[in-house]
Amino acid sequence: MPVQYRIEGTGAESIAANIEEAISRGALAPGATLPPIREVAADLGVNANTVAAAYRLLRERGAVETAGRRGTRVRDRPATTPRSALGVGVPPGARDLSTGNPDPHLLPIAVANWSLGSRSPVLYGESGMSPQLLKRARATLAADAVPAIHLTLTSGALDGIERALNAHLRPGDKVAVEDPGWANLLDLLAALGLSAEPVRVDDDGPLLLDMARALRRGVRAVIVTTRAQNPTGAALSAERCAALRSLLASRTAEVLVIEDDHCAEIAGAPLHPLAGATRRWAFVRSASKAYGPDLRLAVMAGDRRTIERVHGRLRLGPGWVSHLLQDLAVDLWSDDAATTLVREAEQHYAANRESLCAALANRGVVAHGRSGLNVWIPVPDEAVACTRLVNSGWAAAPGTRFRMGTPPGIRVTIADLAADEIDTLADAIADAVRSNDRRSV
């Protein structure tokens, strides 16, 4: 239904600002449909082109999206809204499996005994990367068959992806992304004014035919989660990787390939990288999931031009990623206790994924989760499934925030599940899916 909120303003900027303010304070809820352009223009006494320009500004800021025949509506996660206001409502007493977070008890940063010690201060004009981190990053990436000649650091995976996109693309360019895919990435593309071209995924990664179609449609960039894909847990297989590399290498036009390896040491699946298959590429490996979300650090490898552009833009903004964080990361990577804890976390996540998928299979429910922290469960109706799960004491993330054109599903984060919770959760999920089946007959 059209929104009841009355839009005000006389120019494109003031109309857009009015709508943005309404979204910010909750007067326009996520999913709310904005009135037709001509209706708003007649109500305000302005030209329809003025309202169209206002709606275009809101799309470029990631606040609204055009939904075909459904018109223009507020995005489910508008970029103009603080992330803390976008979570799933979880009633008291329910187990929250919607977050995508690692288990805090298995994060080395939570138990690290670290101090500044006698570290020398870093001054303006010095190298942006510590020699110790540079040496380790080159060694670990090379061991995974990722060319590591040109490196830089960013403040996490999403920061690295954004900087790589900005290094080559402009608003209006098309980007091939996984469907379902990382919700924050979809929000970022909207905020950058980039057009998302969906590519379906199965357990082995992006589908080859979908990727070929996206390339024919003129995408300027491709973003792939090599393993621990969010939300499905897909991991790029060796065979799919080889086929994608061949497809991408055959393109005569320059296509930027960005790989997101955000769960590297806890993914529970081997890495099969696309790095170097195209002239322009970037490989981003984050430390946050394995060591702690507050460790805002990611290593980026890439071709010389891409890394130079990213590094140059960093120089004009924050300058560099704090050497205090870099030193902390090196210390954690070198610590035997931290390494043991990360290995324990990987085994714990793998056991939970496999146990939940097996328990659901025994109950006749299809589930996906080859790697990472999540399990993806196709359902006929997300709202019904999530509501029934909450009534059973479990909160899952509805798939709508991750999907563009793929069928409904829910995402269950398995990170902090205990072994004795698996069967109870599987029973609740099976009941929710069976309820959906009855309702959809």
N, C-alpha and C positions, 0 to 999 in steps of 0.2 A: 504493500500500500504506500502511496505517496506520503511524505513526511508532513506532520502538522505544524512543524516549526516554520515561522514566517521569516523568510529571507529578506535582508535589508541591504541597502547600498545603492550608489549611483554610478560607480565606475567598476571596471573589471576587478581591480585590486581590492576595492572596498567590499564588493560582493563576495569575492573569494575569502577575504579576511573574516567576514561575518560568518560564513559557513564553517571556516576552519575553527573559529572560536566556539561555535555551537558543537562541533565534533569534540573539541577539547574538554568542554564541561559536561558532555553527555546528553545535550539536548538533541543531538543527532547520533543515534546509536550505530554501531557497525552493522552493515547490511541495509541501512535505511536508504530508500530510493529518493533521489532528489527530483523535484518537479520538472516537467519538460521545459526546455529553454524558452519557448515562446510564452508559456504560462508565466514564468518568472518575469520575463521582459514586460509583458502587459501589466503585471501587478506592480512593478517598480516604475513603469513609464520610461523604460530605456530601450535602446535598440537591441534586437535579438543577438547581434554580433557581440555586444558587450557581455551578455550573459554567457555566450559560448566561449568567449575569451576567459571569463572567470572560471568556468568549468575546466577549461584547458589548463589554467594555472594550478588548479587543485589536483588534476591528474599528474602534472609534472612534479608536484610536491609529494605525491604518493598518498594523498588523502582520500581520493575517490578513484573509481574505475568505471569504464564503460562496459556494461554487461549485455550487449546486443539488444534484443527486444525488451529486456528489462530496464533499459535506460541507464542512467548514471547513478551509481550508488556508493555509499561510504564503504571503503575497504574494511575487511574483517579486522585488519591490523593496520590502521592508518599510520603513516610515517610521522604524522604531526602529533601523535599521542604517545605519552611516556610508556615504555615497555611494561612497567610495573602495573599498569592499568589494563593489560591485555590478557591476563591469565585466565585459566579455566576456573569457574567458581567451584570450590571444593567445600562441602559442608563439614562441620566439626565431626571428628571421629572417622572420616573416610580416609583410606590410604590413597595418597596422591601419586598416581603413576602417569601423570600427564606432562611432566616437566622436561624430560630429556636430559636431566642432570646425572652425573656420575654419583656413585655412593660416596658421601663425604668421608666415611671412615676408611676409604681406600685411596685417599688423595695424599701423596707425600707432603704436599705443601702444608697440610694441617698438622703434621707431626715433625716438620723440619726444625732442626735446631741450628738456626742460621743467624749470623750477626755481620755487621759491616767489617769487623776486624780491622786490618791495616790496609784496606784497599785504597789505592791512590785516586784522588778526585779526577773526574773526566771534565775537560774544559772545552770551550767552543773551538771549533776548527779541528778537533781530533777525530779519529776514525769512528764511524757510527756503529761498527760491530767489534766486539771484543775479540782478540786473537784466539782465545780459548774456544769461544762459541763458534767462530768461523771454522776452526780446525775440526771440531766435532761435527758440525753441520755438513761439511764437505765429505767427511768420512762416512757418516750414516746415510746420506743421500746417495753417494756413489755405490754403497753396498746394496742399495735398492734399485740400481740401474737408472737413477735420475741424474742427468748431467748437472754438475754443481760448480761450474766455472764462475758463473755470475750469480751473486747472492745479495740479498738485502733482508732486513727485518721489518715486520709490521706489528701493529698492536692487535694481534689475533687474526683468525682466518678471514672473517668478514671484512676487516679493514684491508687485508691484503687483496682480496677479490675486488673490492671497490677500487683500490688504487690501480690494479691491473686493467680493469675495465676503463677507467678514466684515462689511462695512458694511451688508449687506441680508439675508443668509441665516442660517439656523440649522441645526444638525445635523438630518439627516433630510430636508432639502429636496432636490429633484431639480435636476440641472444637465445641460443638453444639451451634449455634447462630441463632437468629431469621432472617428470610428472608421474606420481607425486614427488615433491621435492621439498627442500628446506624452506620453511615459511619465511625466515628472515631474509633469505636470498631473494625470494619473490618480492618482498617488501622493498628491498634495496633497489631492484631493477625498476620498480614503479617510481621510487623517489628520484632515480637518476634519469627518468624519462626514456628508459629503454623498453623495448617490446619483447616480452617473453614468448618464445616459440617452444611449445611443449614437446618433449621426447619421452615416450613411455619407457618404463624400466621393468625388468624382471629380476630374478635372483642373481643373474650374471651381469647386470648393468644395463645401460641404455640399449634399446632395440635398434638394430642396424638399419632397418627400413625407415624407422622414424627419423633417425639421424640423417639418413640420405635425403629424406624429404625436407628436413629443416635446412640442410645445405643448399638444396635447390631453391628454396624460398629466400635465399640471400642472407642468412645469418652472418653477422660479423664476428661473433664469438660463440664458443661452446664451453659450458661449465659442467664438469663431471665430478661426482664424489666417488673417488676410486674404490673406497671400501667404507663400511659402516655408514651406508647411505641413510640419510634421515629423510623420511620416516621408515623406509621399508627394510633396512638392514642389508640391502644388496651389496655385493662385492664384485668388482670387475674381474671376470675370469680370464685366464690366459688366452683362450680361444677368442672371446669377445674383444679383448684388448687388441689382439693381432688384426682382427677384422676392422675395428675402428681406426687403428693406426693406418691401415692401407687405404681406407675410405678418406680419411682426413688428408693424408699425404697426396691423394690424387687431385685435390682441389687446386685449380690454378689461381683463384683469388685468395688473398691473405685472410685466414681465419685464425683468430686468437683462441687458443685452447687453454683453459684454466682448470687445474685439478685441485680439489680440496681433500687433503689428507688430514682431517681434523682429529681422527681417533687413532693415529698411527700405532702407538705401542699397546693399545688395548682393543684394537679392532677385532682380533681373533681370526684374521684372514690375511693371506699374503698379498703383497702389493704387486700389481701389474700396471705400470705407469704408461701414460700416453706421452710423457714429456719428450720433446724433441721431434715428434712426428710432423710438426708444422714449423714454419719459419718463426712465427710468433707464438710463444707459449709461456705459461707461468705455473709453477707447482708450489702450493702453499701447504706447509705442515705446521699445525698448531700444537702448543704444549698444554693448552687449557684443559682438555678433557681428561688427559692422563694424570696431570700433576695438580690441577686446580684451576677453576674458571677465572680466578683473580690473577693468575699468571698470564697477563695479556701480552703474549709473545708468539709470533709465528715466523718461521724461516721461509723465505720465498726464493726459489731458484727460477731461472728463466733465460730467455735469449738476451743478448747484450742490450739491445735497444729497449726492450721492456723493462729490464732491471734498471737501466740508466734513467728512464723516465720516472719510474716509481721512486727511485732514490732521490732524484732531483726534486720531485714534488714534496717528498718528505722533508728535504732540506729547507724548503720554503714554508713549511708548517711547523710540526713539532720538532724538527731537526733530526732526532734519532729516538729509538726506543731506549729507555733508561738503561744504563749499564748496571745499575743495581739489580734490575730484573734479569738482565743477561747473566750476571754473575750468579744470581740465585738459580737460574735454570741450569747453568753449567755445574754448580755444586750438587743439584738434585740428580742430574744425569750421571754424575760421578759417584754418587753415594750408594753403597751396597744395600743399605736398608730400604732406600727409596726404590731401587731397581727391583728388589724382592717384592715390595708392596705393589708396584705396577704389574709385575708378573702375576701376582695373586689376583689383582683386579681383573686382568684379562681372562684368567681361568674362571673366576666367579661369574663374570658377565656371560661367557660362553656356556657355562653350565646352566645358568638361568634361561638363556635364550633357547637352548636345546631342550631343556626340561619343559618349558611352557609350550613350545611348538609341538613336542611329542604328546603332552597331555591334551592339547587341543585336538590333535589328529585323532587320538583315541576317542574323542567325543564327536568326531565328524566335522570339526571346524578347521578350515584352511587358515594357515598363518605363515608369515614370511619373517625371517630373521637370521640371515647367514652370518651377520657380523654386527659389531657395535652394541649400542645400549638400548635398542628398541626392537619391538616386534610389531609388525603391521598385520591387521586382521581385516579382510574385506567383510563388509556388512551391508545388508540391504538399506538400512536407514540409520544414519549416524546419530541423530537426535534420540531415537528410541533406544539404541544400544547404550549410549552414554548415560541416559537417564536411568535405565534399568541397572546399569553397573553401579551408579552412585547409590541407588536404593539398596544395593547389596553391599555397600561399603567400599567401593573402588571407584576411582576417578581416572578416566582415560582421556586422551586428547582427540577431539573429533577431527576427522580427516580433511574437512573442508578447508582448513587453513593451509594445507599442504598441496591441495589438488587444483588442477586447471580443467582438464577434460576427462580424467580417469574416474572409474567408479568409486562409490563411497567406501570408507574404511575407518578404522580407529587405530591410534598409535598408543601402545602400552610400553612405558619405560620399565625395563626389568632390572635396573642397576642395583637397587637396594632391597630386592625381594629376598626373603628367607626361603630356604628349601621347603619348609613345611607350609608355606603359603601357596605354592604352585597349584596344587590340586583344587584348593578352595577358589582361587582366582579363575582357573580353567572352567570350573563348574559355573561360576557367575557369568563368564564370557559366553559359554555355550548356551546358557539360559537366555541371555540377551539376544543372541543370534537367532535362536529358535523362536523367540517372541517376535523378532522382525519377520521371520518367515511366515508366521501365522498372520501377521498384520498385512503382509504384502499379497496374500492370496486373493 
